[in-house]
């Protein structure tokens, strides 16, 4: 059997204020970053069909929120139906972004139960056998006792030829992660089954292979914050019979981060280097320019308005500063991003209901940079 392992599509995710162009077909007028994740999801569906896989395994956070928008739900259903039309089954577990804290809220995954090729596991541990392969699902749980009970049920099914586990969690043995969330489910690497043929993991946006020997994080299909700027994005093709795994890299919207050392430099020199970085970025890119160790007087003299105007052709331009005093403090305690960047990274992974993520981001930036109301 051949699988395509994906995770963390975050359908419905929004970021920044730019909208898709009027000539962008059905996506015209939508938040451009929302469109980016829909394009990534469609890429995964196309890849599965092109490669002729038998099952697409989604390891959680199909949606960015427990109550996704109509557009996000429609994109998910259309993609799963396309897979079904190609004879491909779809197995998905609920991730923390897609799991309501209160059971009374209900789950969006009930809708997927009406699709004949979809197997959604969201109430607790669940399993399904497809063509002799048992898929064991462990969705996100806020309760540690439920987590332990679900993980304990990851035992090979003797009626199946192969066994695959699908979990949305942070595996403790992977190491420090910049995707850590207060609400994440943590599973000790020693609790994962060593005798399964494959373990499809979701939650970390980075691609990680070789976890307990048979576990892989496919990583997200799109970059969601500048903390992911160096991460390759894609999906994992798995051949259970041949025992092979291939990470297929996806070309995403360009995301760049440029650090400028401003130590003992004048503002004109700094401004010229920042302008060169902005001019060299490709159209539509996401660019962060960090001014490291800059004196407050020099920063106040930089023409920030002019620099931002140069970046109008970019989807997003962020100019972050680290003053000399802040640099001295951070050098003493270890590397820390500026507070605006930390806020953006935090907001990017938070489940948000009944609020506009882009508007929250805008207001947060204003307050943190002193541009908000008195």
Order of alpha helices (4+ residues) and beta strands (2+ residues): beta-alpha-beta-alpha-beta-alpha-beta-beta-beta-alpha-beta-beta-beta-beta-beta-beta-beta-beta-beta-alpha-beta-alpha-alpha-beta-alpha-alpha-alpha
